[in-house]
Amino acid sequence: MKNISKIAVLGGGGKTGNYLVKHLLKEGFHLKLLLRNPEKFHIENSNIEIIQGDALDFESIKALLKDCHAVLSTIGQRKDEPLVASQVTKQVMNVMNEYGIDRYVLIAGLNIDTRFDKKSPKTLMATDWMKSNFPLIQEDRQKAYKLLENSNVNWTQIRVPFIEFTDKSSEIVVNIEDCLGDKITAKDISKFMIKEMIESKYNRQSPFISNL
């Protein structure tokens, strides 16, 4: 894989995204962030370039990914807004192919199903709760996974349980078939995303990560 120095970040204005941005800067990366409301973003660093726009807008995605070597996404579904998962995934992969970008790492919930899963009763309960209470969001996220599966992109979709927004860090447990813990810190999500971006250990897979 070619050297990764400039990274496109989706969701960098969110709670998990803020941890990711700070960790990327600490590691010395140059970042491009797509923000709908840049005035609400309060991390200042000369290695950040901000693109004002919306992830659902194709031209915004093109502007974000231009001259980047990888794409990281912590983007989530906002309440009472259009569905984002499948549309953003489709647009990102189309632009990646156009620009020759190889690496895409994103996070999702436990509710995504893959053919490799052997979910425990606890994980199945969380999955079924999402399907029952948010069926449209669930279907859209599952559609996004299918788009990834059917693509030629070097992607990793990381499935996470309850997120704790803290600077604490502990051992990260990774499993392809099931989520072995009940929570994960935002800091540890960031660490794993960056490591996976570089190493591609779980290329074209959707591992669960958690803290024990």
C-alpha positions as CSV (number, residue, x, y, z in Angstrom):
1,M,0.0,0.0,0.0
2,K,1.3,3.5,-0.8
3,N,2.2,5.9,1.9
4,I,-0.8,7.3,3.8
5,S,-0.3,10.9,4.8
6,K,-3.6,12.8,4.0
7,I,-6.9,11.4,5.2
8,A,-10.5,12.3,4.5
9,V,-12.6,12.2,7.6
10,L,-16.4,11.9,7.7
11,G,-18.1,12.5,11.0
12,G,-15.2,14.5,12.4
13,G,-17.6,17.0,14.0
14,G,-19.3,14.4,16.1
15,K,-18.4,13.0,19.5
16,T,-16.6,9.9,18.3
17,G,-15.2,11.8,15.3
18,N,-13.6,14.4,17.6
19,Y,-11.5,11.7,19.3
20,L,-10.5,10.3,16.0
21,V,-9.4,13.7,14.7
22,K,-7.3,14.4,17.8
23,H,-5.7,11.0,17.6
24,L,-4.9,11.4,13.9
25,L,-3.3,14.8,14.5
26,K,-1.3,13.3,17.4
27,E,0.0,10.7,14.9
28,G,1.1,13.5,12.5
29,F,-1.5,13.0,9.7
30,H,-2.9,15.8,7.5
31,L,-6.7,15.8,7.5
32,K,-9.5,17.0,5.4
33,L,-12.8,17.2,7.2
34,L,-16.3,17.6,5.8
35,L,-18.4,19.7,8.1
36,R,-21.9,21.1,7.7
37,N,-21.3,23.7,10.3
38,P,-17.6,24.6,10.6
39,E,-18.3,27.3,13.1
40,K,-19.2,24.7,15.6
41,F,-15.9,22.8,15.2
42,H,-13.3,23.9,17.8
43,I,-10.2,21.9,17.1
44,E,-7.6,24.2,15.6
45,N,-4.5,22.8,13.8
46,S,-2.6,23.7,10.7
47,N,-2.8,20.1,9.5
48,I,-6.6,20.4,9.2
49,E,-8.4,21.5,6.0
50,I,-12.1,22.0,6.4
51,I,-14.5,21.5,3.5
52,Q,-18.0,22.9,4.2
53,G,-20.7,20.6,2.8
54,D,-23.0,17.7,3.4
55,A,-22.1,14.0,3.2
56,L,-25.2,13.4,1.1
57,D,-24.0,15.8,-1.6
58,F,-21.8,14.1,-4.2
59,E,-19.8,17.2,-5.0
60,S,-19.0,17.6,-1.3
61,I,-17.7,14.1,-1.2
62,K,-15.6,14.7,-4.3
63,A,-14.1,17.9,-2.7
64,L,-13.4,16.0,0.5
65,L,-11.6,13.1,-1.1
66,K,-9.5,15.0,-3.6
67,D,-5.8,14.4,-3.0
68,C,-6.4,12.0,0.0
69,H,-4.9,8.6,0.5
70,A,-7.6,7.0,2.7
71,V,-11.1,7.7,4.1
72,L,-12.2,7.2,7.7
73,S,-15.8,7.6,8.7
74,T,-17.6,7.8,12.1
75,I,-20.7,9.3,10.5
76,G,-23.9,8.3,12.1
77,Q,-27.6,8.7,11.5
78,R,-29.0,12.0,12.8
79,K,-32.5,12.0,14.2
80,D,-35.3,13.1,11.9
81,E,-32.9,13.5,8.9
82,P,-32.5,11.6,5.6
83,L,-30.9,8.2,5.8
84,V,-27.2,8.4,5.3
85,A,-25.5,5.0,5.5
86,S,-26.0,3.5,2.1
87,Q,-26.0,6.8,0.2
88,V,-22.8,8.0,1.7
89,T,-21.1,4.6,1.3
90,K,-22.1,4.5,-2.4
91,Q,-20.8,8.0,-3.0
92,V,-17.6,7.5,-1.1
93,M,-16.7,4.3,-3.0
94,N,-17.5,5.9,-6.4
95,V,-15.2,8.8,-5.7
96,M,-12.5,6.5,-4.3
97,N,-12.5,4.5,-7.5
98,E,-12.4,7.8,-9.5
99,Y,-9.5,9.1,-7.6
100,G,-7.6,5.8,-7.1
101,I,-8.0,5.9,-3.3
102,D,-7.5,2.4,-1.8
103,R,-8.4,2.4,1.9
104,Y,-11.8,3.0,3.6
105,V,-12.4,2.3,7.3
106,L,-15.8,3.1,8.9
107,I,-17.7,2.2,12.1
108,A,-21.1,0.7,12.5
109,G,-23.3,-0.8,15.2
110,L,-23.7,-4.4,16.3
111,N,-26.9,-4.7,14.4
112,I,-25.2,-5.3,11.0
113,D,-25.4,-8.9,10.0
114,T,-22.8,-10.7,8.0
115,R,-22.5,-14.3,6.7
116,F,-19.6,-14.9,9.1
117,D,-21.6,-14.1,12.3
118,K,-22.1,-16.4,15.2
119,K,-23.8,-13.8,17.4
120,S,-24.4,-14.7,21.1
121,P,-27.9,-14.3,22.6
122,K,-26.8,-10.9,24.0
123,T,-25.6,-9.6,20.7
124,L,-28.7,-11.0,18.9
125,M,-30.9,-9.2,21.4
126,A,-29.2,-5.9,20.6
127,T,-29.5,-6.6,16.9
128,D,-33.2,-7.5,17.2
129,W,-33.9,-4.4,19.3
130,M,-32.5,-2.2,16.6
131,K,-34.5,-4.0,13.9
132,S,-37.7,-3.7,15.8
133,N,-37.3,0.0,16.9
134,F,-35.5,1.5,14.0
135,P,-36.3,-0.7,11.0
136,L,-35.6,1.9,8.3
137,I,-32.2,2.8,9.8
138,Q,-31.4,-0.9,10.2
139,E,-32.3,-1.7,6.6
140,D,-30.3,1.3,5.3
141,R,-27.2,0.2,7.3
142,Q,-27.5,-3.4,6.1
143,K,-27.8,-2.1,2.5
144,A,-24.6,-0.1,3.1
145,Y,-22.8,-3.4,4.1
146,K,-24.0,-5.1,1.0
147,L,-22.6,-2.3,-1.1
148,L,-19.3,-2.7,0.6
149,E,-19.4,-6.5,0.0
150,N,-20.1,-6.1,-3.7
151,S,-17.4,-3.4,-4.2
152,N,-13.8,-3.7,-5.2
153,V,-12.7,-1.3,-2.4
154,N,-10.3,-2.2,0.3
155,W,-12.7,-1.5,3.2
156,T,-13.0,-2.5,6.9
157,Q,-16.3,-1.9,8.7
158,I,-15.8,-2.0,12.4
159,R,-18.8,-2.9,14.5
160,V,-18.9,-1.4,18.0
161,P,-21.0,-1.7,21.2
162,F,-21.9,1.1,23.6
163,I,-19.4,3.9,23.2
164,E,-17.9,5.6,26.3
165,F,-16.6,9.1,25.7
166,T,-13.5,9.0,27.8
167,D,-9.7,9.3,27.3
168,K,-9.3,6.0,29.2
169,S,-7.8,3.1,27.2
170,S,-7.7,-0.6,27.8
171,E,-7.3,-3.9,26.0
172,I,-9.2,-4.1,22.7
173,V,-10.7,-7.4,21.9
174,V,-11.4,-8.2,18.2
175,N,-13.7,-10.9,16.9
176,I,-15.2,-11.5,13.5
177,E,-18.1,-13.6,14.7
178,D,-19.4,-11.9,17.8
179,C,-19.0,-8.9,20.2
180,L,-17.3,-10.2,23.3
181,G,-17.8,-7.0,25.4
182,D,-20.5,-4.5,26.3
183,K,-18.6,-1.3,25.6
184,I,-15.7,0.4,24.0
185,T,-14.1,3.8,24.6
186,A,-14.0,6.4,21.8
187,K,-10.3,6.6,22.3
188,D,-9.9,2.9,21.7
189,I,-12.1,3.1,18.6
190,S,-9.8,5.8,17.2
191,K,-6.7,3.8,18.0
192,F,-8.1,0.7,16.2
193,M,-9.3,2.6,13.2
194,I,-5.9,4.2,12.6
195,K,-4.1,0.9,13.1
196,E,-6.5,-0.9,10.8
197,M,-6.2,1.8,8.1
198,I,-2.5,1.2,8.0
199,E,-2.2,-2.5,8.5
200,S,-5.4,-3.8,6.7
201,K,-5.5,-6.8,8.9
202,Y,-9.3,-7.1,8.5
203,N,-9.5,-6.2,4.8
204,R,-13.0,-6.5,3.5
205,Q,-14.3,-7.7,6.8
206,S,-16.5,-6.4,9.6
207,P,-14.9,-7.2,12.9
208,F,-16.5,-6.5,16.3
209,I,-14.3,-4.6,18.8
210,S,-14.8,-4.0,22.5
211,N,-13.1,-3.6,25.8
212,L,-13.2,-6.4,28.4
